[in-house]
Amino acid sequence: MDKASSTSDPYTSVDTVNHPPHYTVGGIETLEVISAKLTKEQYLGYLLGNVMKYVMRHNYKDKPVEDLRKARFYLERAITLSEDN
Protein backbone atom coordinates (compact mmCIF):
# COMPACT_ATOMS: atom_id res chain seq x y z
CA MET A 1 0.00 0.00 0.00
CA ASP A 2 1.41 3.40 -0.92
CA LYS A 3 1.63 6.29 1.51
CA ALA A 4 -1.25 8.19 -0.11
CA SER A 5 -3.69 5.33 0.32
CA SER A 6 -2.61 4.60 3.90
CA THR A 7 -3.53 8.02 5.26
CA SER A 8 -6.89 9.47 6.12
CA ASP A 9 -5.96 12.91 4.75
CA PRO A 10 -7.10 13.09 1.09
CA TYR A 11 -4.81 16.08 0.44
CA THR A 12 -1.52 14.35 1.38
CA SER A 13 -0.52 13.13 -2.07
CA VAL A 14 -3.09 14.23 -4.61
CA ASP A 15 -3.28 14.83 -8.31
CA THR A 16 -4.53 18.41 -8.29
CA VAL A 17 -4.82 18.47 -12.08
CA ASN A 18 -6.61 15.26 -13.06
CA HIS A 19 -8.45 14.27 -9.88
CA PRO A 20 -8.61 16.96 -7.21
CA PRO A 21 -10.21 15.44 -4.11
CA HIS A 22 -12.69 18.29 -3.69
CA TYR A 23 -14.21 17.36 -7.09
CA THR A 24 -15.25 13.89 -5.92
CA VAL A 25 -17.07 14.76 -2.71
CA GLY A 26 -20.16 12.60 -2.60
CA GLY A 27 -18.57 9.68 -4.45
CA ILE A 28 -18.89 10.93 -8.02
CA GLU A 29 -16.61 13.22 -9.96
CA THR A 30 -18.12 16.59 -10.81
CA LEU A 31 -17.21 16.23 -14.50
CA GLU A 32 -19.31 13.07 -14.71
CA VAL A 33 -22.36 14.90 -13.38
CA ILE A 34 -21.83 17.86 -15.72
CA SER A 35 -21.34 15.56 -18.72
CA ALA A 36 -24.50 13.62 -17.89
CA LYS A 37 -26.63 16.77 -17.61
CA LEU A 38 -25.46 18.60 -20.75
CA THR A 39 -25.85 17.84 -24.42
CA LYS A 40 -22.67 16.93 -26.30
CA GLU A 41 -22.45 20.46 -27.74
CA GLN A 42 -22.99 22.07 -24.35
CA TYR A 43 -20.38 19.85 -22.72
CA LEU A 44 -17.87 20.64 -25.49
CA GLY A 45 -18.45 24.34 -24.85
CA TYR A 46 -17.93 23.79 -21.14
CA LEU A 47 -14.64 21.98 -21.78
CA LEU A 48 -13.36 24.64 -24.18
CA GLY A 49 -14.39 27.41 -21.80
CA ASN A 50 -12.25 25.79 -19.13
CA VAL A 51 -9.32 25.58 -21.55
CA MET A 52 -9.62 29.33 -22.16
CA LYS A 53 -9.97 30.10 -18.44
CA TYR A 54 -6.83 28.22 -17.43
CA VAL A 55 -4.71 29.46 -20.33
CA MET A 56 -5.75 33.07 -19.89
CA ARG A 57 -5.01 33.24 -16.17
CA HIS A 58 -1.99 30.96 -15.83
CA ASN A 59 0.52 33.82 -15.63
CA TYR A 60 -1.36 35.45 -12.77
CA LYS A 61 -1.23 32.53 -10.35
CA ASP A 62 1.37 30.98 -8.08
CA LYS A 63 1.47 27.75 -10.12
CA PRO A 64 1.28 28.73 -13.80
CA VAL A 65 2.41 25.33 -15.09
CA GLU A 66 -0.32 23.60 -13.08
CA ASP A 67 -2.93 25.80 -14.76
CA LEU A 68 -1.50 24.94 -18.18
CA ARG A 69 -1.78 21.26 -17.26
CA LYS A 70 -5.40 21.85 -16.27
CA ALA A 71 -5.99 23.48 -19.65
CA ARG A 72 -4.47 20.43 -21.32
CA PHE A 73 -6.70 18.16 -19.21
CA TYR A 74 -9.82 19.88 -20.57
CA LEU A 75 -8.44 20.18 -24.11
CA GLU A 76 -7.71 16.46 -24.27
CA ARG A 77 -11.28 15.73 -23.24
CA ALA A 78 -12.62 18.16 -25.82
CA ILE A 79 -10.55 16.45 -28.52
CA THR A 80 -11.75 13.00 -27.46
CA LEU A 81 -15.37 14.18 -27.42
CA SER A 82 -14.95 15.73 -30.88
CA GLU A 83 -13.39 12.55 -32.26
CA ASP A 84 -16.33 10.45 -31.03
CA ASN A 85 -18.65 11.55 -33.83
N, C-alpha and C positions, 0 to 999 in steps of 0.2 A: 504494500500500500504506500502511495507517495505521500509526502508531507501535506499537500493540499487537501487530500481526501481524508486525512486523519485528524483534521482540526475542525472545530465547530464554527470557526470564523470564516464565512464565505468570501471575505475580502483578502485573505492571506496571500494566496497565489491565484490570481484571476486573470482571465483574458478580457481586458477592458475594451477590446475592439470587437471581437466576434461574439462573445457571450458574457456581457456584463451581468453580474448577479442581480442587480436591481431590475433587470428586464425580464426576469423569470419568476418574480414573486407571484405566488399562486399556482406554481407548477406548470405554467405554459409560457413560452416566450412571446413577448409582445408582438414581434413581427408575424408570428403565426396567426394571432388574433386579427391584426390589421389586414393581412393577406386574405383571410377568410371572409372579412366583411366588405372588402372592396372588389370592384370589377378588375379585370386584368389591366385595363387602361388606367384606372385610378391608382392601382398599386404601382404601376410603372412610373406614374407621375410622382407618387410618394417617394419611391426609391431615388429618382433623379433629383428631386428637390433636396433630399438628404445629401446627395453627392455635392450639389451646389453649396449647401450650407457649410459642410465641412471644408471644402476647398476654399471658399471665400473667407472663412474666419481662421484658418490654420495659423497664419502669421501673428495673430493677436492673442494666442493662448500660450500657456506654459509648456505644452507638449505638442508642437506643431506637427511632428512626424506622426504622432498618434492620430491626429485629426485627418491627416492624409490617408492613413491606413483605414480609418472609418469610411472615408470617401470611397476608397477602393472596395471595401466590403459591400457597400450599397451599389456601386457600379457593377461589380461582378454579378450581383443578383439581378440587376436590370438587364445585363447582357444575357444571362441565362433565361430570364423570362421572355426576352425578345426572340431568342433562338427557338423557343418552344412553341412556334406557330403551327 
